[in-house]
Amino acid sequence: MGVDTARSILLAVGSWDPEPWVAAIRAGDPERPLQVWPDLPVPSTVGYALVWEPPQGVLARLSGLKAIFSLCAGVDRLMAQPDLPYLPIVRVVNSDLARRMTEWVVLQVLIHHRRQRTYDRQQAARIWKELRQPAADEVRVGIMGLGVLGRDAAIVLRRIGFDVAGWSRRPANLPDIACFHGPDALDRFLARTDILVSLLPLTPQTRGILGIRLFEKLASDGPLGGPVLVNAGRGGLQVEADIIAAIEQGVLVGASLDVFESEPLDPKSPLWSLPNVVITPHAAAASEPKALIPPILDQIRKFEAGKPLRNLVDRDAMY
Ligand SMILES: NC(=O)c1ccc[n+]([C@@H]2O[C@H](COP(=O)([O-])OP(=O)(O)OC[C@H]3O[C@@H](n4cnc5c(N)ncnc54)[C@H](OP(=O)(O)O)[C@@H]3O)[C@@H](O)[C@H]2O)c1
């Protein structure tokens, strides 16, 4: 088989370092021709594009392209490209990514549940004072988005003992987890939620959903003194002015944010210094080349042997 049969891979990873990705591709399929953006000598031979934020117009130039593999779980920026070819887009479904996200979510839920920010302040002031500690099953965690990441986090939080519910677009069923779905069930889901965890994708339906009107519907009678927001989905889901106002007015008593409307977060943003607000720099779950590349290469081999691609983005739902 020659390179003119469009079996080569194009790797386009934007501002990421391409080297670990190249190394993982070469280790997993040494025979396969690889072109690394911006070095694209023979565009017509590219059959598969492995991308994170590819420059506009690049994918449309690849006349032999058969499939696009996103290298991050969120495809909102890819979907926003006006000239995105109408080809299958494979998203990231990977246990390494899910474990990383679950670590971050569990850490944040526990920081708020165990009053860690208050103990940090007490430690700085050398204050020895035990605070009343509710049991995990007194705290109602609500996870928006019961997809690959939301489900994993829900199961681990339930195992720790939290009273867990989830909200998704379509009906879901998870043991010991109250599952809500659709816009009609949103208010009931919010009314039983003390810690709201957002693992939604950014779509036209979810943009700006984390705003003051939603925060006001969260439970205010829980053992943490008020509701807490945890968002690792996308910054476009949240209205930061509303989060600031909600914290200042006590509508929210805390927040953990990994994603922001504009990244990096402006050093002048009040979010940096609000009490009980935890900021991480879009670091909740990084895409790891050694974990992500082998299943992608496996999918390509199976696809070339006539098998269908798995984990495809739904072009209508936009995720
Ligand atoms: N911060 C980070 O480091 C980081 C890393 C990776 C991913 N992420 C973000 O995490 C997001 C989730 O990833 P994933 O792999 O879990 O995605 P996924 O498997 O596609 O799951 C998305 C979930 O959101 C639900 N959903 C989508 N639109 C909805 C709507 N309008 N109303 C109610 N529920 C809706 C889906 O409902 P259905 O189950 O009915 O489809 C599904 O449960 C990604 O899109 C990405 O933005 C962030």
The ligand as an SDF file (V2000), in Angstrom:
LIG
                    3D

 48 52  0  0  0  0  0  0  0  0999 V2000
  -11.6930   20.4680   32.4680 N   0  0  0  0  0  0  0  0  0  0  0  0
  -11.1150   19.4570   31.8380 C   0  0  0  0  0  0  0  0  0  0  0  0
   -9.9140   19.2050   32.0060 O   0  0  0  0  0  0  0  0  0  0  0  0
  -11.9470   18.5960   30.9410 C   0  0  0  0  0  0  0  0  0  0  0  0
  -11.4010   17.3840   30.4570 C   0  0  0  0  0  0  0  0  0  0  0  0
  -12.2060   16.5650   29.6980 C   0  0  0  0  0  0  0  0  0  0  0  0
  -13.5160   16.9240   29.4090 C   0  0  0  0  0  0  0  0  0  0  0  0
  -14.0150   18.0990   29.8720 N   0  0  0  0  0  0  0  0  0  0  0  0
  -15.4110   18.4920   29.5900 C   0  0  0  0  0  0  0  0  0  0  0  0
  -16.2820   17.4860   30.0910 O   0  0  0  0  0  0  0  0  0  0  0  0
  -17.3820   17.3650   29.1890 C   0  0  0  0  0  0  0  0  0  0  0  0
  -18.0930   16.0610   29.3960 C   0  0  0  0  0  0  0  0  0  0  0  0
  -17.2890   14.9860   28.9090 O   0  0  0  0  0  0  0  0  0  0  0  0
  -17.9070   13.5180   28.7110 P   0  0  0  0  0  0  0  0  0  0  0  0
  -16.8660   12.6980   28.0520 O   0  0  0  0  0  0  0  0  0  0  0  0
  -18.4990   13.0210   29.9810 O   0  0  0  0  0  0  0  0  0  0  0  0
  -19.0950   13.8410   27.6910 O   0  0  0  0  0  0  0  0  0  0  0  0
  -20.3040   12.9010   27.2520 P   0  0  0  0  0  0  0  0  0  0  0  0
  -19.9640   11.4620   27.4940 O   0  0  0  0  0  0  0  0  0  0  0  0
  -20.6940   13.3300   25.8860 O   0  0  0  0  0  0  0  0  0  0  0  0
  -21.4720   13.2810   28.2900 O   0  0  0  0  0  0  0  0  0  0  0  0
  -22.1240   14.4810   28.2370 C   0  0  0  0  0  0  0  0  0  0  0  0
  -23.3020   14.4170   29.2090 C   0  0  0  0  0  0  0  0  0  0  0  0
  -23.9690   15.6840   29.2090 O   0  0  0  0  0  0  0  0  0  0  0  0
  -25.3540   15.4540   28.9580 C   0  0  0  0  0  0  0  0  0  0  0  0
  -25.9350   16.5690   28.2360 N   0  0  0  0  0  0  0  0  0  0  0  0
  -25.5350   17.1210   27.0610 C   0  0  0  0  0  0  0  0  0  0  0  0
  -26.3720   18.1130   26.6950 N   0  0  0  0  0  0  0  0  0  0  0  0
  -27.3180   18.1930   27.6660 C   0  0  0  0  0  0  0  0  0  0  0  0
  -28.4600   18.9980   27.8520 C   0  0  0  0  0  0  0  0  0  0  0  0
  -28.8190   19.9380   26.9520 N   0  0  0  0  0  0  0  0  0  0  0  0
  -29.2030   18.7840   28.9560 N   0  0  0  0  0  0  0  0  0  0  0  0
  -28.8910   17.8300   29.8580 C   0  0  0  0  0  0  0  0  0  0  0  0
  -27.8120   17.0190   29.7380 N   0  0  0  0  0  0  0  0  0  0  0  0
  -27.0370   17.2090   28.6460 C   0  0  0  0  0  0  0  0  0  0  0  0
  -25.4040   14.2050   28.1370 C   0  0  0  0  0  0  0  0  0  0  0  0
  -26.6990   13.6410   28.1740 O   0  0  0  0  0  0  0  0  0  0  0  0
  -26.9840   12.2070   27.4730 P   0  0  0  0  0  0  0  0  0  0  0  0
  -26.3830   11.1740   28.4140 O   0  0  0  0  0  0  0  0  0  0  0  0
  -28.4610   12.1370   27.4480 O   0  0  0  0  0  0  0  0  0  0  0  0
  -26.3100   12.2370   26.1410 O   0  0  0  0  0  0  0  0  0  0  0  0
  -24.3410   13.3680   28.8270 C   0  0  0  0  0  0  0  0  0  0  0  0
  -24.8730   12.7530   29.9770 O   0  0  0  0  0  0  0  0  0  0  0  0
  -16.7140   17.5410   27.8260 C   0  0  0  0  0  0  0  0  0  0  0  0
  -17.6330   17.9330   26.8510 O   0  0  0  0  0  0  0  0  0  0  0  0
  -15.6770   18.6200   28.0990 C   0  0  0  0  0  0  0  0  0  0  0  0
  -16.2310   19.8860   27.8280 O   0  0  0  0  0  0  0  0  0  0  0  0
  -13.2560   18.9400   30.6300 C   0  0  0  0  0  0  0  0  0  0  0  0
  1  2  1  0
  2  3  2  0
  2  4  1  0
  4  5  1  0
  4 48  2  0
  5  6  2  0
  6  7  1  0
  7  8  2  0
  8  9  1  0
  8 48  1  0
  9 10  1  0
  9 46  1  0
 10 11  1  0
 11 12  1  0
 11 44  1  0
 12 13  1  0
 13 14  1  0
 14 15  2  0
 14 16  1  0
 14 17  1  0
 17 18  1  0
 18 19  2  0
 18 20  1  0
 18 21  1  0
 21 22  1  0
 22 23  1  0
 23 24  1  0
 23 42  1  0
 24 25  1  0
 25 26  1  0
 25 36  1  0
 26 27  1  0
 26 35  1  0
 27 28  2  0
 28 29  1  0
 29 30  1  0
 29 35  2  0
 30 31  1  0
 30 32  2  0
 32 33  1  0
 33 34  2  0
 34 35  1  0
 36 37  1  0
 36 42  1  0
 37 38  1  0
 38 39  2  0
 38 40  1  0
 38 41  1  0
 42 43  1  0
 44 45  1  0
 44 46  1  0
 46 47  1  0
M  CHG  2   8   1  16  -1
M  END
$$$$
